Amino acid sequence: MFYKESRNFLSEESKDFINKIVLGDNFPFHNQFTNCAPNEFFLSHTVLERTERRDPEKQWNSFYYKHFVKMCDEFFKQNEININKYFRMCVNFTFNNGLKRHVTHEDHNFPHKQLIIVLNDPSDSNAATVILAPDKKMELKRVKPLQYKGICFDSHPHYQIMPRFGYRIALIATFDEKEK
């Protein structure tokens, strides 16, 4: 399994943007229902609409997209990942919505890699991301959320344990890598 993890890749400029803008009082999040679980909801800020939903004339959905791309680039540079293109990018705000965990899923039905960067300091450190084997029976990795931690993995089934208290804000980017 391809897996990279880092806590020391964000520039001070990116951390400042996170703390003053994303975690500030005026950053917009919208109610988001998922395709995989119709009764499950969370809040999200769409930076780049999913490839399959995107209007070819409209690339970025967020005024702040350059800041989020910069954060991803900082992780990619440190971990020597050469990105070809993004398929989707969003900032998810998850909280106790009455469910113990998000449904097991893969973000796309085609091969991709995914980067998750935790932007806040979650109160519930058990609100982990759980990565499963392709057969969905064996847990490969359980990653506790820590502010500024980035994890990157290839298309595997995964889910998030929902925070029992407080909330978790994370940047999610899916992409494919250039051929080496």
N, C-alpha and C positions, 0 to 999 in steps of 0.2 A: 504494500500500500504506500502510495506517495503521501507524505505528511511532513509539513514544516511548521515550526512554532517559534515565536519570538516575542520578547517583551521590550526590547530596546532598539526599535527601528524608527519610531516617529520623531520628527524634528520638533523643536520647541515651537515653531510656527504652527505645525499641525496640532500639537497639544493645546496651544492657545486658541485655535479655531474651535476645537472640540469643547473646551471649557467655557469659552465666551459665547459661542454661537449655538452649537448643537445642544449643549446642556443649559443654555440660556432660556429666558422666558418666552421668546418669540419664534422659536424654531417650529415649523409646521409639521405635524403628524396627522395622518388621516386614518379613519377606521378601515381596516383591511380584512376581508374574509379570504380564506384560502380555497383553492381548487380541491385540495385533497381532503378537507374536512369542513363542510359547509356551516357547521355550528361553531366553529372555532374562529376567534377573531383576535386581532392585536392592532397596534397602531404602526403606521409605516410612512416613511418619506421616500417616494420613488425618485431616484436619481436618474436611472436609465430603465425605461420600460422593458419588459421581457421581449426578446427577439420576435416571438410569435405574435405579440400584440402591438409592436412598435410601428408607428407610421414611418415609412422610409424617408419622408421629408423632415421628420423631427428626430434628432439624435438624442439630446439630453433633455430631461424633464425638470431638472432642478437648477435654480440660479447658482447654487453652491457646488456644482459638479466638479469644477477644477480642484477644489479643496479635497474632495473625496478621491479623485483620481490620483492626486499627489500622495495621499496616505497610502493608497495601494502601491504606487510606484516606489515608495520608501521601503515597503515590505519586500516587493519584488527585487529591488536592487540588492538589498542585504542578503536575500536568499537565492540570488542568481537565477531568477525566473524571468524568461522573456515572453511577454504576453503578445499574443496575436490580435485578439479582439475580445471585447466584453460582450456577454450575452444579457446581463442584467446587473443592476446595482441599486441597493436600497438601504435605508437605515430603519431597522426594526426596533420598536419599543414594546417589550413584552412585560407582562405583569400578571398578577393572580387573576385569571379570567374564569376561575372555577374548575379548570382542567389541571391535572397533575403534570401532563407533558403534551407537547405538540405531537401530531401524528408522524409516524415514520415516513420519510419521503426522500426523493432525490429531486433536486431543483429543476432538472430538465430530463427529458427522455432521450437524450443523446449524450455522448461523452463530453465531459467538461471538468474543470477544476473550480474550486471555490475558496474564497478568502473570507474569513470572518475576523473582524477587529472589534473588540469590546471597547466601547467609548466611555462608559461611565464606570463607577466603582460600585458594582451591585451589592446590596445589603445581604442578599441570600447567595452565598458562595456555592450553594448546591444546585443552582440553576445552570447546570452544565450542558454542554453539547456532547451528545453521545453518537459516536460513529460505529456503524455495524458492518459486519461482513456482508458480501453481496447476497447471501441467502437469508439475511436479516435475523439469523439465529444467534450469532456470536458477537459480543461487544468487543470491538477492536480498540477503542479509545474513549475515555471519558475526560473531557476537558473542562475544568472549573473556570468560571469567568473572572478575569482580573482586568482592571482598567489598563488599556493600551496593549493588551495581549492580542497578537494575531496568530491565527492558525490557518493553514492552507492544506487542502486535501483533494484527491480526485473524486470523481462521482461515485459515492458510496451512499447507501441508505443511512440516514441519520435523523436525529430528533433533538429538541431542546426540552430539558426539564423546566417547567414554568416556575418563575419565582413564587415562593409561598408568601413573601412579603417584599416590599420595595419593587424595583423594576430593573430590567436590563436593557441597555441601548447598544446595538451592535450594527456595524456596517457590514453588509453582505454583498460580495461581488462574485459573479460567476464569469468564467472566461475560458479561452483555450490558449495553449502555449504554442509559441513558434517551434517549428521542427528544429532540432539541434544538429 
